[in-house]
Each structure stands twice: as structure tokens, then as C-alpha cells.
Amino acid sequence: MKVIDPSFVVLDEDFRQGRLPEQIERCGRVCYKSEDRISPDSAGPFIKGIIKRGHESVLEMGQIVTEVVVDSESTMHRFFERIPRFCQVDKLERKRYLLSGNPRVFRDLARGHRDLKVVKAVSKLLSECYPVLFSDLIPSHGWIPQDSIVVRLLTPKEIDQLPIKQLIRHRTLLVHLTVNRAVTHELVRHRIASYLQESQRYCRYGEARFGGEVAFIRPCFFREGSDEYQLWLDAMSYTEKIYLDLLKTSSPQAARTVLPNSCKTEIMVHATLEEWMHILRLRTSKAADPSMREIMLALLPEFARRFPAVFGPIRDDLALGD
Ligand SMILES: Cc1cc2nc3c(=O)[nH]c(=O)nc-3n(C[C@H](O)[C@H](O)[C@H](O)COP(=O)(O)OP(=O)(O)OC[C@H]3O[C@@H](n4cnc5c(N)ncnc54)[C@H](O)[C@@H]3O)c2cc1C
């Protein structure tokens, strides 16, 4: 059995370098713990398989920000009547809009609202820029060009230079967290975000690639060396033994029924800066679960370093409150 500390990695390099399919593959493979199968050419086949199996939440692990210039305001109003929940739209000036979301948002638009001019124009551009993510949705006659609408993708640099009001709504951050199962259970209650989690149904912790053992997160509640810590260690050790015994005759999804909240898990969280502000305010508060607060207090300075104008005030308020 292994006892480890909670940790996080902010994954922003793929975004900054415009590697959207690669970022999606990196996240998707966390579910199956098959990161060792990533190669320079593996993103395309991986994403095709994901689409074929209908595991489309994997396609939420990236952000696309477009600028749309329309011929008339009524074109955009028709779009507003049907705008999906997870699509962000801001008016920049008359007939000029920012439209953003993850690839799944744009796939749902292309599938369900292809009669709209804005959707036709955006889908045409996206199927040209990211064929692996959008080519299966191209109508048999192709996307008809919309001469009256101009769409372009914003570069990562342009996104980062947006005024703060737009930056927090259109810029996202992706974080890879290694925490216990109680923390992930609480995290996924935040509904305006996307998640992918290591699957205890598929991961067989008895295998050599997991070291043949179960990993647990060190509890922040008990001091190492104390009687309580020893009780916790004994419980984890006994649980691991039963789990490994069950694996001899049962599937991982059956054996996992004995695994406790302290079990280590990995989760990818992808959300707009605005939603992260909400999460961090709630989860760094003294009222939050100490295990959750522990990792969020570690995350906050890193976010504040990257986006001081956005997360600096939350960090400063917290410091004042202490
Ligand atoms: C200290 C603490 C104690 C808690 N205790 C419990 C508990 O005992 N039991 C329990 O079940 N949960 C508990 N929770 C979880 C809590 O109830 C929320 O589910 C969780 O914090 C997610 O946050 P949220 O609902 O503000 O918003 P998110 O899901 O992060 O959404 C962000 C915002 O979007 C809006 N929004 C999103 N979805 C909807 C919707 N469907 N309708 C209307 N507005 C929406 C709201 O304005 C919301 O603030 C606790 C959380 C904390 C921080």
C-alpha cells in the first residue's frame, strides 16, 4: 500500500501552443490510465474511438474561442433563441461577437442547429481547422459557405489579452488533481465545469503498472505517529488486502466496492476562470471540507500567479480573513 500527499498540475502548455486534440487525448487517457500510449500520432485515432463510443465528455477538455461578425443583428438573435447552456457569447460591438465553448458545445450546435447561419459558418471553419473533432458532422453536401458571416479563431495570445470581463468568461484553465475520492465527489458538484476521472471500474490496482498496490491520500486530519493515524493506516491496509483478494476472482468494478474515501484518484477539471473564481471562493473558505480546502489553498497562489487581476483579490481577501 502506498500513502501519498494530494497534488495538482496546471495543464496550460497545450492550450498556449494550440494543441487542442493532443490536450483532449492527454485528459481522456487519465480515465483509463493509458498515458503511456501517447505518441506523436495517437491523438487522432484516440479521439475517433471516443466519438464512436459516444464518450463525448472527453471532448469537453479544451476551449475554442471565435470572433463572429454577422450581416445583421437579427442573424445573431436567431442564434440567441437557441443558444446551448455551455456556450459563452459576448457582444463586442454592433454585429461583432465573441463566441466560445468546448468542442462538445460546438459539436452539439453542428448536430442540433445546423439550419442557423451562424452555426453553418462556425462549423465550416471548425471542420477545416480541427477535422478530427468535427469531420463526422459534415453534412453530405458539405457546409455551405456563408458569405455574409465572417468567423475566425482567436489565438491563445489574443484570448489572454481580452479585457478582464471577457477574459473570465472565455478563458479556461485545466487542472490535473491527485486527491482522495471524497474531494472529487465534492468537486463534481460544481456544474459549470467539465471533469474526467480515473476509473476504478477499469483500473486493476493489483496490476504491475500500479505497483500491485492501492494508493491512499494522506489524511490531513490525523498527525502522523498518532493513535488515530495508526488506526487509519490499519484500516487502509486491511481494505487493500480484501480488495486484492477479491481481484483474484472478481472484476475491478466488483472489487472496488470495498475501497474507501481515502483512496487516491486523479481528476481533470476544466472550467472558465469565472467558474474557478466561484469554486476557489467556496472551497478555500474555513467552512469548506479541510481535505478540499487543503488542495484549493495550494491551487490559489498558482492561479493568482498566472492571472493576478482575476485571482489576486481572492488570495488577498483570504489572507486578510486569516
Ligand atoms: C461548506 C459547504 C458545505 C456543503 N454541504 C453540502 C451538504 O451537506 N450536502 C450537499 O448535498 N451539498 C453540500 N455542499 C455542496 C453545495 O451544495 C454545492 O452543490 C456545491 O458547492 C456546488 O456549488 P454551487 O451550487 O454554488 O454552484 P456550481 O454548480 O459551481 O454553479 C455555479 C453557479 O451557477 C448557477 N447554477 C448552476 N446550476 C444551477 C441550477 N441548476 N439552477 C440555478 N443556478 C445554477 C449558480 O448561480 C451557481 O452558483 C456544500 C458545499 C460547501 C462549500
PDBQT file of the ligand as one rigid body, heavy atoms in Angstrom, charges set to zero:
ROOT
HETATM    1  C1  LIG A 401     -19.218  24.460   3.045  1.00  0.00    +0.000 C 
HETATM    2  C2  LIG A 401     -20.048  23.600   2.116  1.00  0.00    +0.000 A 
HETATM    3  C3  LIG A 401     -20.916  22.666   2.625  1.00  0.00    +0.000 A 
HETATM    4  C4  LIG A 401     -21.683  21.858   1.770  1.00  0.00    +0.000 A 
HETATM    5  N1  LIG A 401     -22.530  20.923   2.303  1.00  0.00    +0.000 NA
HETATM    6  C5  LIG A 401     -23.291  20.155   1.484  1.00  0.00    +0.000 A 
HETATM    7  C6  LIG A 401     -24.198  19.174   2.013  1.00  0.00    +0.000 A 
HETATM    8  O1  LIG A 401     -24.292  18.976   3.207  1.00  0.00    +0.000 OA
HETATM    9  N2  LIG A 401     -24.930  18.438   1.145  1.00  0.00    +0.000 N 
HETATM   10  C7  LIG A 401     -24.875  18.645  -0.205  1.00  0.00    +0.000 A 
HETATM   11  O2  LIG A 401     -25.585  17.964  -0.966  1.00  0.00    +0.000 OA
HETATM   12  N3  LIG A 401     -24.014  19.550  -0.747  1.00  0.00    +0.000 NA
HETATM   13  C8  LIG A 401     -23.226  20.298   0.054  1.00  0.00    +0.000 A 
HETATM   14  N4  LIG A 401     -22.345  21.222  -0.487  1.00  0.00    +0.000 N 
HETATM   15  C9  LIG A 401     -22.288  21.371  -1.949  1.00  0.00    +0.000 C 
HETATM   16  C10 LIG A 401     -23.068  22.606  -2.415  1.00  0.00    +0.000 C 
HETATM   17  O3  LIG A 401     -24.437  22.486  -2.070  1.00  0.00    +0.000 OA
HETATM   18  C11 LIG A 401     -22.954  22.779  -3.943  1.00  0.00    +0.000 C 
HETATM   19  O4  LIG A 401     -23.523  21.664  -4.602  1.00  0.00    +0.000 OA
HETATM   20  C12 LIG A 401     -21.535  22.945  -4.427  1.00  0.00    +0.000 C 
HETATM   21  O5  LIG A 401     -20.820  23.798  -3.586  1.00  0.00    +0.000 OA
HETATM   22  C13 LIG A 401     -21.539  23.476  -5.864  1.00  0.00    +0.000 C 
HETATM   23  O6  LIG A 401     -21.621  24.876  -5.867  1.00  0.00    +0.000 OA
HETATM   24  P1  LIG A 401     -22.806  25.763  -6.467  1.00  0.00    +0.000 P 
HETATM   25  O7  LIG A 401     -24.124  25.062  -6.360  1.00  0.00    +0.000 OA
HETATM   26  O8  LIG A 401     -22.709  27.137  -5.887  1.00  0.00    +0.000 OA
HETATM   27  O9  LIG A 401     -22.548  26.038  -7.937  1.00  0.00    +0.000 OA
HETATM   28  P2  LIG A 401     -21.958  25.475  -9.331  1.00  0.00    +0.000 P 
HETATM   29  O10 LIG A 401     -22.566  24.188  -9.728  1.00  0.00    +0.000 OA
HETATM   30  O11 LIG A 401     -20.472  25.607  -9.273  1.00  0.00    +0.000 OA
HETATM   31  O12 LIG A 401     -22.542  26.582 -10.298  1.00  0.00    +0.000 OA
HETATM   32  C14 LIG A 401     -22.080  27.953 -10.320  1.00  0.00    +0.000 C 
HETATM   33  C15 LIG A 401     -23.290  28.875 -10.301  1.00  0.00    +0.000 C 
HETATM   34  O13 LIG A 401     -24.151  28.602 -11.414  1.00  0.00    +0.000 OA
HETATM   35  C16 LIG A 401     -25.516  28.735 -11.034  1.00  0.00    +0.000 C 
HETATM   36  N5  LIG A 401     -26.171  27.442 -11.236  1.00  0.00    +0.000 N 
HETATM   37  C17 LIG A 401     -25.593  26.269 -11.641  1.00  0.00    +0.000 A 
HETATM   38  N6  LIG A 401     -26.503  25.312 -11.809  1.00  0.00    +0.000 NA
HETATM   39  C18 LIG A 401     -27.695  25.865 -11.497  1.00  0.00    +0.000 A 
HETATM   40  C19 LIG A 401     -29.045  25.377 -11.480  1.00  0.00    +0.000 A 
HETATM   41  N7  LIG A 401     -29.333  24.110 -11.817  1.00  0.00    +0.000 N 
HETATM   42  N8  LIG A 401     -30.016  26.244 -11.128  1.00  0.00    +0.000 NA
HETATM   43  C20 LIG A 401     -29.747  27.536 -10.789  1.00  0.00    +0.000 A 
HETATM   44  N9  LIG A 401     -28.495  28.048 -10.773  1.00  0.00    +0.000 NA
HETATM   45  C21 LIG A 401     -27.487  27.236 -11.129  1.00  0.00    +0.000 A 
HETATM   46  C22 LIG A 401     -25.495  29.215  -9.580  1.00  0.00    +0.000 C 
HETATM   47  O14 LIG A 401     -25.539  30.628  -9.593  1.00  0.00    +0.000 OA
HETATM   48  C23 LIG A 401     -24.172  28.730  -9.070  1.00  0.00    +0.000 C 
HETATM   49  O15 LIG A 401     -23.682  29.493  -8.005  1.00  0.00    +0.000 OA
HETATM   50  C24 LIG A 401     -21.568  22.019   0.356  1.00  0.00    +0.000 A 
HETATM   51  C25 LIG A 401     -20.684  22.973  -0.158  1.00  0.00    +0.000 A 
HETATM   52  C26 LIG A 401     -19.909  23.758   0.702  1.00  0.00    +0.000 A 
HETATM   53  C27 LIG A 401     -18.943  24.757   0.114  1.00  0.00    +0.000 C 
ENDROOT
TORSDOF 0
